[in-house]
Amino acid sequence: MKTKTRRLLQPIWNAFESLLPSDGFILCVSGGSDSRALLEAIACWPHRFENIHVVSVDHATRLESKREAEAVCARARVLGFGAQVLSLYPASKKDEASLRSGRYGLIWQAAQKLSMGSIVTAHTQDDQAESFVMDMMGHGGGAEGSAMPARSKHSEGLVLRPLLEFSRAYLIAVLTELNQLDYFTDPTNQQSLGARVQVRDFLKLHPAPQARLASLAQKRQADLEALQHWASGLIEIHGVQRVLVRLEPNTPEAVLLQAFKKALSSLLPNRDLRGANKTLGLMVKQRTGKWSLPGCVAEIKASNVVFLGKIG
């Protein structure tokens, strides 16, 4: 391998060394520039592990998607990996959140069958920046604009993101150096349809340093984790249908809001509760009365707030 190539890849390999588990993992590859760079970088990593299995999801949203997923798996096999296409059959909902939920469901099923507890994705610095701007514009993104962590724990296992410190431009430079330029470009990324595509178009018109935006998202994540840690100390769980939040003197509103969110999510762990944020904010401000929330009711008393799950 040429010295130039090694120097370009070494920072990525360093990220692999510090994050990827030696007992194996599922490698998620869509075939776009980011995930293709991840695949190629792992393939030539000097400390590459044996137990790595590649999956590529056919979302069935375009005629080409199955062919592209099959091409990804063919390339993975040439590189010495086991690989399979996972097919997400057409659903009535084709928004980004629904497709993401279906995609991860398939990937975790594959991981369980292969007895693997970790999946590795190709999220980049650009994704961090886009998610931060999406939150600012009210389109979702990370929790309150916070960054994705390199390592996150879920009920099914670990999600690992070794490329968060790298820009998309850097990864395309890696692919160019490796002479692997047959990565796919989703034509929907050139159309102003989804919220993320609109944010990408916005960033093209109003250039901002991706690293700066990603750094702000990481700071937001650290702030949010500190608030949530404080908020956890205010919560008492009494069975599956009753959660109590203590109202202590001088508790900052930001901490109390996180406590209310955590109480609600503990009653409804599998629900997207972002629609309740406005009501929870009003509860923090007014600190009195009874409130109807998704799947539960809350009553604010003198020293605590009681969240009661609705039965049936």
Protein Blocks (a to p, Z undefined) as FASTA:
>chain_A
ZZklmmmmmmmmmmmmmmpcfkbpadddehiaklmmmmmmmmmgmklcfbdcdddddehl
afklmmmmmmmmmmmmmnopacddddddddfblcfklmmmmmmmmmmmmmmmnopabdcd
fbdfklmmmmmmmmmnonnpaeehiacdfbdcdfkbccddfklmpcfklmmmmmmmnopa
kbccdfklmpcfbfmlmmmmmmmmmgcdfklmmmmmmmmmmmmmmmmmmmmmmpccehjk
bccddddehiafklmmmmmmmmmmmmmmmbcfklmmmmmmmmmmnopajdddehiacddd
fkbccddddeZZ
